[in-house]
Amino acid sequence: MADVDKWLTDAARVTRDDHHRADAGRILRRLATEPSPALALARHDARLTMLCAAAAAMIAFAGIETIATSAWEKPSATWLSMPPAASPFGLLVGE
């Protein structure tokens, strides 16, 4: 028990040190210069909203690009007996 009592007296001496006493006015002035938690939360929400909007725009652009390219590219059957359009034979034989 002597060790516990010695530890408690040492702890009391350290915590009662008056030159480390907090100045409430200085703390309040410092807190007044910092942004409020509501403002920090609003900024975080705005950043998250912009990130979600950017991700949605990228996904929509990729989806529209895929749909547009598949709509414009109409696959046509190519037969061995059918000459390509740029072939001279294709110019001689009409459609």
C-alpha positions in Angstrom: 0.0 0.0 0.0 2.9 2.3 0.5 3.6 2.3 -3.2 0.1 3.2 -4.0 0.1 6.1 -1.5 3.4 7.3 -2.9 2.0 7.1 -6.4 -1.1 9.1 -5.4 0.9 11.8 -3.7 3.2 12.1 -6.8 0.2 12.3 -9.1 -1.5 15.0 -6.9 1.7 17.0 -7.0 1.9 16.8 -10.8 -1.7 17.6 -11.3 -1.7 20.6 -8.9 1.0 22.4 -10.8 -0.3 25.9 -11.1 1.9 27.1 -14.0 0.2 24.7 -16.4 -3.3 25.9 -15.5 -5.5 26.3 -18.5 -6.6 29.8 -19.5 -10.4 29.6 -20.2 -10.4 32.8 -22.1 -7.6 31.7 -24.4 -9.3 28.4 -25.1 -12.6 30.1 -25.9 -10.9 32.6 -28.3 -9.2 29.7 -30.1 -12.5 27.7 -30.3 -14.2 30.8 -31.7 -11.7 30.9 -34.7 -12.3 27.3 -35.6 -15.2 26.3 -37.8 -18.2 24.8 -36.2 -18.9 21.0 -36.4 -22.0 21.8 -38.5 -19.9 23.7 -41.0 -17.4 20.8 -41.2 -20.2 18.3 -41.7 -21.8 20.5 -44.4 -18.5 20.7 -46.3 -18.1 16.9 -46.0 -21.6 16.3 -47.3 -20.9 18.7 -50.2 -17.7 16.9 -51.1 -19.5 13.5 -50.9 -22.3 14.8 -53.1 -19.9 16.1 -55.7 -18.0 12.8 -55.7 -21.2 10.9 -56.2 -22.3 13.2 -59.0 -19.0 12.8 -60.8 -19.1 9.0 -60.4 -22.7 8.9 -61.7 -21.8 11.1 -64.7 -18.9 8.9 -65.6 -21.0 5.8 -65.4 -23.8 7.4 -67.4 -21.4 8.5 -70.1 -19.9 5.0 -70.4 -23.4 3.5 -70.6 -24.7 6.0 -73.2 -21.5 5.5 -75.2 -22.0 1.8 -75.2 -25.6 2.1 -76.2 -24.9 4.6 -78.9 -22.1 2.6 -80.5 -24.2 -0.5 -80.4 -27.1 1.3 -82.0 -25.1 2.8 -84.8 -23.2 -0.4 -85.7 -25.8 -2.5 -87.4 -24.2 -5.9 -88.1 -24.9 -7.1 -91.6 -24.5 -10.6 -92.9 -21.5 -11.0 -95.2 -21.8 -13.9 -97.6 -18.9 -15.3 -99.6 -20.9 -14.9 -102.7 -21.7 -11.2 -102.0 -18.9 -8.9 -103.1 -17.9 -6.0 -100.8 -19.2 -2.5 -101.8 -15.8 -1.3 -102.9 -15.1 -4.2 -105.2 -15.1 -3.6 -108.9 -17.2 -6.7 -109.3 -19.8 -5.1 -107.0 -20.0 -2.1 -109.4 -20.7 -4.3 -112.4 -23.4 -6.4 -110.7 -26.3 -4.3 -109.5 -28.2 -4.9 -106.4 
